[in-house]
Amino acid sequence: MSDGDLRIGFVGCGGIGNHHLKVWESIPGAKVVAVCDNQPERAARAGEEHGAEVFTDVAEMLARADIEAVDICTPSGLHAEQGIAALESGRHVLVEKPIDIDLAKIDRLIETADARNLKLSCIFQYRFSPEIQEAHRQIQDGRLGRLLSCSTYVKWFRKQDYYSADAWRGTWALDGGCLANQGVHSLDQMTWMAGPVAEVEYAHIETVERDIEAETFGIAVVRFENGARGVVEGTTNCYPGFPTRTQIFGTKGSAEFDGNTVKSFKVEGEEIDLASSKPKDGDASSDPMALGLGGHAAQMLDFVQAIRTGRPVLCDGRSARVPVDCLNKIYRKAGVTGKIGA
């Protein structure tokens, strides 16, 4: 490990990739030294903007000896494959959500990180605000009592031109639909707060007025391992787009979250209120590029610090697998088999 900046190799210079590259400019102790994209003009533009060497092939980028960590912002169905390649070359890995969409590939990714004793983290920025983390601690400590319900709602809007902009969007092989792409942050928040989903008792998905393979509307009823139940509802058909909501209640209290903000956290008979005082960190309900970057910055700093100090990352591969397991159970209950990640 060098004594200077952590040297980052970056893969995927499209929409969310540009967000990451902007954030890396602000992270102390880290520097993007190489960028890679299979579209040469996109890679060249990112390289020029951020003073990084340009590549169009991941293997060629990984041959650069001084890269210490790799940030992956390619389509979801490529995350595990590219992450494994980076880990096998001896690099720590940060990957955009979801960690992948294929559970078998995710398991190989986690096994590779373990075998190499390298850091593996997945971007779930909804976890990264002090109020959210305190709410999580309170729930894990049982302050809401026995959990009865945890539900999450993602009612967003995307026009057809959003899907048509890139051929991978809305495909089973590389993306999935509204639950896998727009909804996975909320699936993560739901399962991070209430625990893993044991069973999906009902699920329905359909593609409404958009020319894509996967769903633009989905709804499910889930049962958590702790016995609580909940509803998952996601869509990109809801004009003009509403804020996300995750709602949880138990025998002693309740909580409501909107992204990385706490809308309400109340315990009966106690003066506890963790409601966030700061405004929400961006809102992508109707515009994916309106995404706030504060949560990303906090998580990327956590990744750098974990590498430097040897401590665990706050969102590791096993934790990031949990919402994808829930997603796959919803798809299976809805009758989708042998498609996602194929």
C-alpha positions, 0 to 999 in steps of 0.5 A, spaced: 500 500 500 502 506 498 503 512 503 500 517 498 493 517 495 489 511 493 489 510 486 483 508 483 481 505 476 474 507 474 470 502 469 464 505 466 464 512 464 456 513 463 451 517 467 452 514 474 459 513 472 460 521 471 457 522 478 462 517 481 468 521 477 465 528 480 465 525 487 472 522 487 475 529 485 472 531 493 475 524 496 481 526 500 486 520 500 484 518 493 485 519 486 482 516 479 488 515 475 485 510 469 478 510 466 475 505 462 469 505 457 467 500 451 465 507 448 472 510 446 469 517 445 466 517 452 472 514 455 477 519 452 472 525 455 472 522 462 480 521 461 481 529 459 476 531 464 479 528 470 486 527 468 486 519 468 489 514 463 484 512 458 482 505 456 477 501 452 478 494 455 478 492 462 483 487 462 488 492 459 487 497 465 488 492 470 495 491 467 497 498 470 501 496 476 499 502 480 492 501 481 490 499 488 482 499 487 477 499 482 470 502 482 465 499 477 459 503 474 457 499 468 450 495 467 448 491 473 449 484 469 456 486 468 458 487 475 460 481 478 464 479 472 468 485 472 469 485 479 472 478 480 477 480 474 479 486 478 479 482 485 483 476 481 488 482 479 489 484 487 485 490 487 479 492 492 473 493 489 467 498 489 461 497 485 455 501 483 448 498 485 446 492 485 452 488 486 449 484 480 443 481 479 445 474 478 446 470 485 450 465 483 455 470 480 454 474 486 456 468 490 463 467 486 464 475 487 464 474 495 468 468 495 473 471 491 474 477 495 474 473 501 479 468 498 484 474 496 482 478 503 480 484 499 475 489 500 468 489 496 463 494 497 457 496 493 453 503 493 447 503 497 447 510 499 441 510 503 445 507 509 450 513 509 447 519 513 448 519 521 440 519 522 439 513 518 445 509 521 442 511 528 435 509 526 438 502 524 441 501 531 435 503 534 431 498 530 436 493 531 436 494 539 429 493 539 426 500 540 420 499 536 419 492 539 417 486 535 417 488 528 410 487 525 411 490 518 416 493 513 414 496 506 417 500 501 414 504 495 418 507 489 413 510 485 417 514 479 417 516 472 421 514 466 419 516 459 421 511 453 427 515 451 430 513 458 430 506 456 432 507 449 438 511 450 442 505 452 440 498 449 442 494 456 436 498 460 430 494 461 433 487 459 433 481 463 441 480 462 444 486 464 438 490 468 432 487 470 426 492 471 424 497 475 424 493 482 432 491 480 434 498 477 430 504 481 427 500 486 433 496 489 436 502 493 429 501 497 429 493 497 436 494 501 433 499 506 427 495 507 431 489 508 437 493 512 432 495 517 427 489 518 432 483 516 432 478 510 426 476 506 424 469 508 419 468 503 415 472 497 407 470 498 405 474 492 408 478 486 405 481 480 410 484 475 408 487 468 411 492 463 406 497 461 407 502 455 414 501 455 418 497 450 423 493 454 423 486 456 423 487 464 417 490 468 415 497 469 410 495 475 411 490 480 408 489 487 409 484 492 407 481 499 413 479 503 415 475 509 421 477 513 425 472 517 423 475 523 416 474 522 414 481 520 410 482 513 411 488 508 409 490 501 414 492 496 411 496 490 415 499 484 414 503 478 417 507 473 410 509 470 408 514 475 407 521 473 410 525 475 414 521 480 413 521 488 419 521 493 420 514 495 418 511 502 420 506 507 415 505 513 416 500 518 412 499 525 413 494 531 409 493 537 412 499 541 413 504 535 414 506 528 419 509 523 418 512 516 424 514 511 425 517 504 432 515 501 437 517 506 433 522 510 428 520 516 421 522 516 419 520 522 422 515 528 417 515 534 417 510 540 411 510 544 412 513 551 419 516 550 422 522 547 425 519 541 425 523 534 430 522 529 427 526 524 432 529 519 433 536 519 437 537 513 433 536 506 433 530 502 440 529 498 437 529 491 431 526 488 431 522 482 424 520 482 423 523 475 430 525 473 435 520 474 441 525 473 438 529 479 441 524 484 444 527 490 451 525 491 452 526 499 451 519 500 455 517 495 461 521 498 460 518 505 460 511 502 466 512 498 470 515 503 468 509 508 471 505 502 478 509 502 478 509 510 477 501 510 482 500 505 487 504 509 485 502 516 484 495 515 477 495 518 471 492 514 467 497 510 460 499 512 456 495 506 460 489 504 458 484 499 454 479 503 450 485 506 449 487 499 447 480 496 440 481 501 436 485 497 438 482 490 436 475 494 429 479 495 429 481 488 430 474 485 424 471 490 419 476 487 421 475 480 420 467 481 414 468 485 411 472 479 413 467 474 420 470 471 425 464 471 431 463 467 431 470 465 435 475 470 442 475 469 442 470 463 
